[in-house]
Each structure stands twice: as C-alpha cells, then as structure tokens.
Amino acid sequence: MDHEAVNPKFGVSPAHRVLVGIAALMAWINIGWVIVGFAPLLPFISDELNIPVGTVMLCVFPLSSLAGGLGIILCGPLIDRYGPRKVLFVSTILCVIYNLLLPHFTHNMVEIAVLRIITGLITQGPVFAGNSAMAQRWFPHKEQSTWIGIWQAGFAIGMAVMYMVYFPLVKYYDGEWRDVAAFAAVPSAVAFVLLGITFFFGKEPAAVRHEEYAPLVKRDFAIARLLPVFWVCGILLGCAQGVMESINGLTASYLMSATQGGLNWLPFKAGPAMGFIQYGMVAGAFLMSTVLYFIFRSSLKWYGSFLFLLSGVFALAMIGSFAKASLWHMELIFVIVGFFANQMFPVVTTFITQNFPPYILGRVFGVAGGISILLGAFFSGLAGMLLNWTDSYKSIYILIFAIGLFACILIAFTMNPIKVFAKKGTPEPQPAGGVK
C-alpha cells in the first residue's frame, strides 16, 4: 500500500522530524529503564521479603506486561484521535510522578504488584501503541523502518544505562533497592521535557485528522480484523516480548545466583557483563534497516524468520560450555543474542506500519500490541514457573529457543504483504495544514 499518497508529510521539516524522533527515542529509553529496572533488584527484593526469586519475578514482570497489554488496547483509539505525541507527553508526566512515589509504596509484595500494574499502564501502553502511528504520521516511507529501529535501540539503551547505574548504586546504598529504583524518574523527566519542546516547533501532520478519516476507520478496521496476518502479528510480537522479557528479566539473576544452576557472579562482575546484551541490542536496532534493505532485499518475511531463529539458538548457547568457559566468551554470546533479539520487535512493527492504513494504525497496533503483551506475560510467567518447578535456569533458555523456533516457522508461512486495502481504495490527501 502506498502510504505516501495517503499521508504526505505536509509542512514537517526534516529538522522537526528529527526533533520528534529524538523525543520519541527518549520515551523508549525511559520504558527500557523503567520496565526492566527491577531485574537487577530481584535478588535484593527476594532476600528482604524472604520470597524465591522466581516468585518475585512472577509478581514483577508478568503483571506489568498484562497491564501493558491493557494499556496498549486502551491507548490505540486515543492515539488515532489525538495523535501519538500528545498521548506520550501525558504518559511521561505520569511516569515521573510514579517513580518519585515508588519508594514509599513498596513494603510488601502486594504493593509491589500494584505498582507494577501501574507501570505497564502508563509506560508500555502509550509507547508501544504509538510506535507505528508515530512513524507513519511524521516520517516518509523510506525513513520509517530506520526510526522504528532507532526507537527500539532506545529500549536497549535504557536497559544498558540502567544496569550501569544500578549496580554501583546498589553498592552505594548498601542494598536498599527502593532508593535505587527511584532513579528511574530521571529518564522519565528528560522524555517529558523533550516531548514538551516539540510542541513549540510545529503541529502534527494534518493528513490523518480524525474527523476526515472517520468514515473509513470502521470499515477498514473491520477488514483488518478478518485478516489472519493481523492476528499473527500479535502472536509474533508476543513471541518477541516473551524472549526479551525472559532474557532481560532473568539473566542477571542467572549470573548472580548461587543455586538453581546459576553462575554465582558478584554484582560488580554481573553488571558490566549484562551491559553487553544491551550493546548488542543497540547495534542490532541501529543496523536493522541497513541489513534489511541491502542483504535481505527488504524481505521482512525472511529477515524476521532469520532473527527469531538465531535469537533462540544463541539464547540457548548462554548456558553452554563455550559461554561458561570464560568471561569474554559469555560477553560475546551476550552481544550476539542482543543483536538479533532486539530486531524482532521492530521488524514486525515495520510490517504493520507498511501494510495497514495510517488512520487505523493506533487501533491495529493497539490490538496486536495488546495480544503481544499478554502473550509475553504468559511466556514470562511460564519462565518463572519453570524456574521454580525444575530448579534450574536451563529450562528458561530452552523455552526461549522453543519460542524462537515456533515464531520462525510462523513467519515463513504467514507474513506476506497485504493488498486488500490498496484494492479497496484510500481517501484523497487533504490540503496542507495541521492540527495541534
């Protein structure tokens, strides 16, 4: 489908697009920090509350993911109506307040669980649901996959900086994890400021004004829901979410745990090592567009299959003898895992962006993204239960491999370009102008 004919970028200068892109990048850095920020703190929470790490993980990551799925579904129509920039701006305000209050409401597992639900609603929902809409509304077709990759790199950057900051802070605060967790207010505040600045430099493109496209929204969204690939996109995003949450949520514990087959590394060794996963993620997200267009000839189908399969294979290698032989072996595997795993989500997101009309992208990604978060929560919860049942971290990485193999096969048979919307026709571009 030719989205340039549907949504020309009226009055949006390259400089303004870059400013909006950087602000959205900071929003992704923020959720990378906030969502995964509890991962290095799990052992300290476990010790304080006298609860197994696997059980703590079940209350931390799956709950925020389930809430994130609901948030994505709720934010979809809001983004279609008001635009992704406004929704993200409100989200960052709420996130700053949440992080500042966090140390005062985390004294038992129930309070932690409630706060993690709030985390998913105000962070994952707006950012994930607005990803495709932001790319489609603000950037030309040739730039969309590049910016989606850059934003996904922001998620990894947020995690990498968080790991680099949190481990020294844990030592400085002598294991008082609440004071450490409150530092997540910093990236939230920066994202809030940057998004606020964008409102002073221009208006949102007018070609997707809600009232002008409203007659087509119901029709085309009904068509979208009848397409098998619509639901497949949600499943694939869920597989990517499950792989990412399992790797980011439990690998730090795997490195530091003295039981369950863990490596019993000290925090000052585990923290820098975890950073290599994030380095690989950043590199993969930035290079995604180049590899996609120049090596895979823009084939999202085959590149996606390749990414999911190798993510599973190298995740499994993290528990192998080669990785355990030396520190640099483990760091090498971490870089490779991060490189492939962090491209899974943006490849599927790019497919959604390029195959569905811009005026229903919020709803499409709301449903697909909601499915993905719910499925990701299921996989994350299953990983935690497997850790408790088998008393071994090996079961988690075997699960990650199985998810990657399943997604690889599913993509190969289902992810084909959508032609139905081009056949049905699209509205004529509107005159130049903008909406606030």
DADA-V802495 format. One record per residue. SS is DSSP state (H for helix, E for strand, - for the rest). OMEGA is omega in whole degrees, -180 to 180 (* if undefined). D_FIRST is the distance of its C-alpha to the first C-alpha in Angstrom with 1 decimal. Layout:
SS;OMEGA;D_FIRST / SS;OMEGA;D_FIRST
This chain:
-;-177;0.0 / -;-178;3.8 / H;179;5.9 / H;179;8.9 / H;-179;9.2 / H;-170;9.2 / -;176;11.4 / -;-175;13.6 / -;-177;16.4 / -;170;19.3 / -;179;22.6 / -;-178;21.8 / -;177;24.0 / H;-180;23.5 / H;179;26.8 / H;178;25.7 / H;180;22.5 / H;179;24.8 / H;178;27.2 / H;179;24.7 / H;179;23.5 / H;178;27.1 / H;177;27.9 / H;176;25.2 / H;180;26.5 / H;176;29.9 / H;177;28.7 / H;176;27.5 / H;-180;30.9 / H;-177;32.6 / H;175;31.2 / H;179;31.9 / H;-172;35.4 / H;-175;35.9 / H;-176;34.4 / H;-174;36.0 / -;179;39.0 / -;-175;41.2 / H;180;40.8 / H;-179;43.7 / H;-177;45.7 / H;-180;45.8 / H;-179;49.1 / H;175;50.8 / H;180;49.6 / H;-179;50.7 / H;-177;54.1 / H;-176;54.7 / H;180;53.8 / -;-180;55.2 / -;179;52.0 / -;-179;50.5 / H;180;47.5 / H;179;45.4 / H;177;46.2 / H;179;45.5 / H;180;42.1 / H;-179;41.4 / H;-175;42.2 / H;-172;40.3 / H;180;36.9 / H;-179;35.9 / H;178;36.9 / H;178;34.9 / H;177;31.9 / H;177;32.4 / H;177;32.7 / H;177;29.6 / H;177;27.7 / H;179;29.1 / H;178;28.4 / H;-180;24.7 / H;-179;24.5 / H;-176;26.5 / H;-178;24.7 / H;178;21.2 / H;179;22.0 / H;-180;24.1 / H;176;21.4 / H;-175;19.0 / H;-173;22.1 / H;-179;23.9 / -;-176;21.5 / H;-176;21.8 / H;-179;24.4 / H;-179;27.0 / H;177;26.7 / H;-179;27.2 / H;178;30.1 / H;180;31.9 / H;-177;31.3 / H;175;33.1 / H;-180;36.0 / H;-178;36.5 / H;177;36.3 / H;-179;39.0 / H;-179;41.3 / H;-176;40.7 / H;178;41.6 / H;180;44.7 / H;-173;45.9 / H;-177;45.2 / H;-175;48.6 / H;-175;50.4 / -;-180;48.7 / -;-175;48.5 / -;174;52.0 / -;-173;51.2 / H;179;48.4 / H;179;47.7 / H;178;47.1 / H;-179;45.0 / H;180;42.8 / H;180;42.4 / H;178;41.4 / H;174;38.8 / H;177;37.2 / H;178;37.1 / H;-179;35.6 / H;-177;32.6 / H;-171;32.1 / H;-179;32.2 / H;-177;30.6 / H;-177;28.2 / H;-177;26.7 / H;-176;25.6 / H;-179;24.6 / H;-179;22.6 / H;-177;20.9 / H;-174;20.1 / H;-178;18.8 / H;-179;15.0 / H;178;15.5 / H;179;17.7 / H;-176;15.4 / H;-176;12.5 / H;-170;15.1 / H;-170;17.3 / -;176;15.7 / -;-176;13.5 / H;-176;10.7 / H;-180;13.4 / H;-170;15.8 / H;-179;14.1 / H;178;15.3 / H;-179;18.6 / H;176;19.4 / H;177;18.5 / H;179;20.9 / H;179;23.4 / H;177;23.5 / H;174;24.0 / H;178;26.8 / H;177;28.2 / H;179;28.8 / H;178;30.8 / H;179;32.6 / H;179;33.7 / H;-178;35.1 / H;179;36.8 / H;179;38.5 / H;180;39.5 / H;180;41.2 / H;-178;42.9 / H;-171;44.2 / H;-177;45.0 / H;174;47.3 / H;180;49.7 / H;177;49.6 / H;178;50.5 / H;-179;53.5 / H;-180;54.3 / -;176;54.3 / -;176;56.1 / -;178;53.6 / -;-168;53.0 / H;-179;49.4 / H;179;48.9 / H;179;49.6 / H;-177;47.2 / H;-178;44.4 / H;179;44.9 / H;176;43.7 / H;177;40.1 / H;-177;40.6 / H;179;40.3 / H;177;36.6 / H;-179;35.9 / H;179;37.8 / H;178;36.2 / H;178;32.7 / H;-179;34.0 / H;-178;35.5 / H;178;32.4 / H;178;30.1 / H;-180;32.8 / H;-177;33.0 / H;-179;29.3 / -;-179;30.2 / -;-173;32.7 / -;177;30.3 / -;-178;27.7 / -;178;25.6 / E;180;22.2 / E;-173;19.3 / H;-170;19.6 / H;179;16.0 / H;179;15.9 / -;-173;19.4 / H;-174;20.1 / H;-178;22.1 / H;-177;19.5 / H;-176;16.7 / H;-179;19.3 / H;-177;19.1 / H;-174;15.5 / H;-177;16.1 / H;-178;18.4 / H;-174;16.6 / H;176;13.2 / H;175;15.2 / H;177;17.3 / H;-178;14.6 / H;-177;13.5 / H;179;17.2 / -;-178;17.6 / -;178;15.3 / H;-177;17.6 / H;176;15.3 / H;-180;15.3 / H;177;19.0 / H;178;19.0 / H;177;17.3 / H;179;20.3 / H;180;22.7 / H;176;21.5 / H;177;21.7 / H;176;25.1 / H;178;26.3 / H;180;25.4 / H;-180;27.2 / H;179;30.2 / H;-177;30.6 / H;-178;30.5 / H;180;32.8 / H;180;35.2 / H;-176;35.4 / H;-175;35.7 / H;-173;37.8 / H;-178;40.4 / H;178;40.7 / H;177;42.9 / H;177;45.2 / H;-179;45.2 / H;-173;46.5 / H;-175;49.1 / -;176;50.3 / -;180;53.8 / -;176;53.2 / -;179;50.7 / -;178;50.2 / -;-174;49.2 / -;176;50.2 / -;176;52.5 / -;175;51.3 / -;-177;52.5 / H;-177;50.0 / H;175;50.6 / H;-178;49.5 / H;-177;46.6 / H;177;45.0 / H;179;44.5 / H;178;43.4 / H;179;40.7 / H;-178;39.4 / H;173;38.4 / H;-179;35.8 / H;177;34.3 / H;178;34.7 / H;179;32.7 / H;179;30.0 / H;-180;29.8 / H;-180;29.7 / H;-179;27.0 / H;180;24.6 / H;-177;25.2 / H;-175;24.8 / H;-177;21.7 / H;-180;19.3 / H;-180;21.8 / H;-179;22.5 / H;-173;18.8 / H;-173;18.0 / H;179;21.4 / -;-178;22.8 / -;174;20.1 / -;176;17.8 / -;180;14.8 / -;178;15.3 / H;-179;15.0 / H;-175;16.5 / H;176;19.6 / H;178;20.1 / H;178;20.0 / H;179;22.5 / H;-177;24.7 / H;-178;24.8 / H;-179;25.8 / H;-177;28.4 / H;175;30.0 / H;179;30.1 / H;-178;32.1 / H;-176;34.3 / H;172;35.3 / H;177;35.8 / H;-180;38.3 / H;-179;39.9 / -;179;40.9 / -;-179;43.7 / -;-177;44.8 / H;179;48.0 / H;-178;46.2 / H;-177;44.8 / H;-174;48.1 / H;179;50.2 / -;-178;49.8 / H;-177;48.0 / H;174;46.0 / H;180;44.8 / H;180;43.5 / H;177;41.8 / H;178;40.1 / H;179;38.7 / H;180;37.6 / H;-178;35.7 / H;178;33.9 / H;180;33.1 / H;-178;31.7 / H;-178;29.7 / H;-173;27.8 / H;-175;27.8 / -;176;26.3 / -;-177;23.1 / H;-177;22.3 / H;-179;21.2 / H;177;18.9 / H;178;17.2 / H;178;16.3 / H;177;15.4 / H;177;13.0 / H;179;11.3 / H;-178;11.2 / H;-174;10.1 / H;-174;7.0 / H;178;6.0 / -;-179;7.6 / -;-176;7.9 / H;-176;10.5 / H;174;13.2 / H;-176;13.7 / H;178;13.4 / H;179;17.2 / H;-180;17.8 / H;-179;15.5 / H;175;17.0 / H;-180;20.3 / H;-179;20.6 / H;179;19.3 / H;177;21.3 / H;176;24.2 / H;-176;24.3 / H;-179;24.2 / H;178;27.1 / H;179;29.1 / H;177;28.7 / H;177;29.5 / H;177;32.6 / H;-180;33.6 / H;180;33.5 / H;177;35.2 / H;178;37.9 / H;178;38.3 / H;179;38.9 / H;179;41.6 / H;178;43.2 / H;179;43.3 / H;179;45.0 / H;-177;47.6 / H;-175;48.1 / H;-177;48.3 / -;-178;49.8 / -;177;47.8 / -;-180;44.8 / H;-178;44.0 / H;-179;42.5 / H;-176;39.8 / H;171;38.6 / H;177;38.8 / H;179;36.5 / H;178;34.0 / H;-179;34.0 / H;178;33.5 / H;180;30.5 / H;180;28.9 / H;178;29.7 / H;-179;28.3 / H;178;25.0 / H;180;24.8 / H;-179;25.3 / H;179;22.9 / H;-176;20.0 / H;-176;21.0 / H;-172;20.8 / H;-171;17.9 / -;178;15.1 / -;-179;12.7 / -;-179;8.8 / -;-178;7.6 / -;-170;6.8 / H;-177;8.8 / H;176;7.0 / H;-180;5.4 / H;-179;9.1 / H;-180;10.6 / -;-180;9.6 / -;-178;9.5 / -;178;12.6 / -;177;13.9 / -;180;14.5 / -;178;17.9 / -;-180;20.9 / -;-179;21.8 / -;-179;23.6 / E;174;23.5 / E;-178;24.8 / -;*;27.3
